[in-house]
Amino acid sequence: MIHEGFTVLAVVTQPDRASGRHKIPHPCPVAQAAAAYKVNLFQPVSLKRDKNIRKKLADLGADVFVVVAYGSMIPDELLALPPFGVINVHPSLLPRHRGPTPMPSAILAGDEVTGISIMKLDHEMDHGPILAQLEIPLTSDMDTPALEQIVTYKGPVLLADTLEAYRKGHLKPREQAHERATYCQLLTRDSGRLDWKESAEQLDRTIRAYRPWPGTWTTWKRKRLKILDAALAAGSLLKPAGTVYEEGGYVYISCHRGSILLKQLQLEGGKPLSIRDFLRGYKDFVGSRVE
């Protein structure tokens, strides 16, 4: 925003998180950027519980607040502060995929298009009126990191253009079609467990959607086997779901209606290996079953 000619009066982000071997608190990239540009930085533990944050933000006299992936709801008392409201950048075509995981959810659902929505926040999650939207086509091989890269590049441009047009009165917020809303949930480590009784097409979407977090996995010999890289296979042999087989020099896992081509795996306690290196260490993998 600074490079787009806007005056950034302050940045509000999460407190520094402990990381590394010695659990030393480190500022997130947003906090580091605020320090580099000498912008006021506020890191409240909770927007609701911090009794001073409202006064700090009110004293700034900002025209608008911008929220990007803050990770918690904004209290009503803060929503009412700026005259142009609180503007949010949400990486989906609202009202589709309201919630915390819109990008992997779009891939998982097999959407042919997703996008970015610039909206005004209200007291409900991703419910407020829309100012602008931008469509992003989803290719059949796109994964979450690739989609994030597109959103990271196009989102700030759309935000800057939208803020300028809104300030000049060229945009009128439009209410969402709430009856068409869909919702996505937080992901956990167990969200990525693969069910080989699902179709190969759905499993391929899951692998791409959940890369890199929470990742996708199955079990083999009672150990967690991560599927780090794979692809949708054109066809399959008639084998029970979860059967590992080799054909034409390639290794697959059979599913319901199709197979998944394996490229890179990581067995619990081991390191990431290409499928060829994995087979050198585990010669009994082909012909076995995963669950």
N, C-alpha and C positions, 0 to 999 in steps of 0.2 A: 504494500500500500504506500509505503514511503516513496518508492520509485515511481508511483503513479501520480504523485503530486498531492496526495492527501496528507494532512497533518495528523500524525498518530500521537495522541496525548498520553496514552498508557497502554500497557499490556497486562492482561489478567490471565494467569495460567496456573496449572497445578503446582503444589510444592515440590521442591527437589526430592528425587527418589534415591534411596540408597541402592548402590549397585556395585558390582565387582567383588573381588575376593574379600576385601576389608569392609564392605558395606558402607562405603563413603558416599554421602549425598552428592549427586551431580545434577546440575540444571539441565532441563530439557532443551532441545534446539530453539524453541520459541523464546525461552528465558535468555538463552545465549544471544539471540538476535537482538532482543530488547537491550541487553547490556552493551552490545556492540554499537547500537545506534543511540545510546544514552537516552532511552525512553523509560519513563516511570514504569516500574514493574511491581505488580501486586500478586502474591501467591497465597491466597487464603486457603486454609484447610477445608473450609466449607463456606459457600456463599450465604447459606442460611444462618449458620451459627456465628459467623464473624460479624460482630456488632459495628465495626468501623468501616467495612467495605462500602456500604451505601453512601456514607458521607464522603469517603475518598473519591468515589466515582462521580457523585453529584458535584463536588467542588471543581471537577475538571471542566464542566460546562460543555461536554461533547455534544455534537449534533446527532450522532448515531453511534450505537455499539454494534460491533461485528463479532459474531460467534462462529468459530470453525472447530469442530471436533472437540468441544470442551469436555464432554464426558459426563455432565450432570445437568439437571434442569435449572433454568435461570429463575430465581424467585420473582414473583409478580412485582415487588417493590422496585426491583432493578429494571424490569421491562418498561416501567412507567417513566423512567428518568429522562432518556434522550427524546427530543422533539420529533425526530424521524424514526424512532422506535429502535428495536434490536433486530438486526438483519443476520440471517443464518445462511451458510453455504451447506447444502445437503446434497451428497453425491447419488441422487436418484431422480427419476421423474415423478415427483410427488403428484398424487397421493400414494403411488406405488412404493413399497419398501420403506415405510416409516420405521424408525428405530435405529439401533446402534450399528448394524452390519449391512448396510444397503448394497455395497459393491459385491461382496461374496454372494449375497442373496440373489442378486440379479443374474449372476452366472449360474448359480445352483438351480434357479427356476427355468433356465433355458431361454431367457428373454433375448429377443433379437436386437433390442435397443434399450439403452439406459440413458443416463445423462446427469445433469447438474441442475439443481433448483436453487434460486435465490429467493428467500422468503422472509416474511416478518414473523418473528416468534410471538406466540401467545402462551397461555397458561397450560396448553396441552402439547404433547410430544409431536413435533413435526406437523402441526395442525394449522398453522397460520397461513395468511394469504400469500399468493405467489407474486413476485415482481418480475422474474425472468426465468427462462429455462433454456437449456442447450442439450440437444440430443447427441448421444455417442453410440454408434453402432457396435454391437458385440459380435466379434468373429467367432467361429466355431472352435478356435484354439486359444482364445484369450483367457489368461488367468488373472487373479486378483492383483498381483504386482504390476502387470501391464496396464490394467484398468486404472490403478492408482496413479501411475505415471501420467496418463492422459488427463485425469482429473486434476492432478497437481499442476499441470501446465495450463490447462484451460480455465480452471476454476477462478484463479485470481484475476484473469483478464475479464471474465464475465462479471465478477464482483465489482471491479473498478468501473466498467461501463455502466452497470446497473445503478450503482450509487450516484454516479454523475447524472444519469438520466432522471433518477428519482428526485434528486435534489432540485433539478430544474423543472420538476412538475410534468415530465414527459411520460411517466409511468403511473398507472393506477393499479394498486394491489387487487388481485382477483381471488375470490374464495376458491378453495380446493373443492373438488367433487368428492366429498367425504364418504359417500356411499360406495366409492370404488377403492377405498383405502385398503392396503395390505400392510402387514407388519412383520418385522424381522426381530430376532432375539440375539442376545449375547451368545458368543460361542465359548465353549469350554474345551478342555483337552480331549474329552471323550466325544465331542461332536463329530470328530473325523473318523470314527470307526466305520469301516466299510462293510456293507451287507451284500455279499456276492449273489444273493437271490434277487437283487435289484437288476435292472437292465444295465447293459454296458454303457449306454448313452448317459444314464443318470449317474453312474459311478464316475465316468469321465468328467462330468460337470462338477461333481463333488471334489475330485482331486484338484481340478483347476481352481475352484472357488476357495478351497481351504488351504491353498498354498500362499504364504508359508505358515500361517497360523489358522487353526490349530494343527494343520497337517493332517494327512490321512494315513490310516494304519489298519492292519489286520493282525491276526495272531498265527504264529507258526511254531510248533513245538513248545507251546505254552509261553512263548515270548512275543513281545510286541514287534511287529515288522512294519516299519514305515515305508509307505509308497512315495518316494520323493519325486519321481518323474515317471510318467506313463502316458499312454495315448489310447484313443479309441481305435480298436481293430476293425478292419473291414468285414471280417466274418469270424466264424468260430467252428470248432468241432463239437459234436454232440456229447459233451461230458458234463458230469455233475457240477453244480455251481461251486466255485472255490478250487477247482482242480487246476494245478500248475502243469502246463504242457508246452512242448517245443515243436515248432513247425517252421520249416524253411529257414532254420538258423535263428529264429526269434522265439522269445519266451512269453507266454501269455497266461492269464488266469481267466478261466471260463466264468461267465455270469449268466443270468437269465437274459436271453436274447442278446448274444454277442460276447465279446472277450475284451480284456484290457491288455494292451501290449506293455510289458515292463521295460523300463529303461534304467532306473536307479533305485536302490533299496538301502535300508539301514536296519539291521537287526538290533534289538535291544542289547545294549552293552558294547556294540560295535561301532564302526565308522561308516559313513556313506560310501557305497560301492556301486559301480556300474553293474549292470546285470551280468556281464561276462565275468567280472572279478568276483561277484557274489557266487556264481556257479562254481568257480574254481575252489572256493572255500567250503561250499555246501553242495556237494555233488548229488545229494539225495533230494534236492529241492524240486527238480523236475519230476513229475509223477506223484508228488505229495498233494495234500490238501491244506488250504488255509481257511481260517474261520473268522 
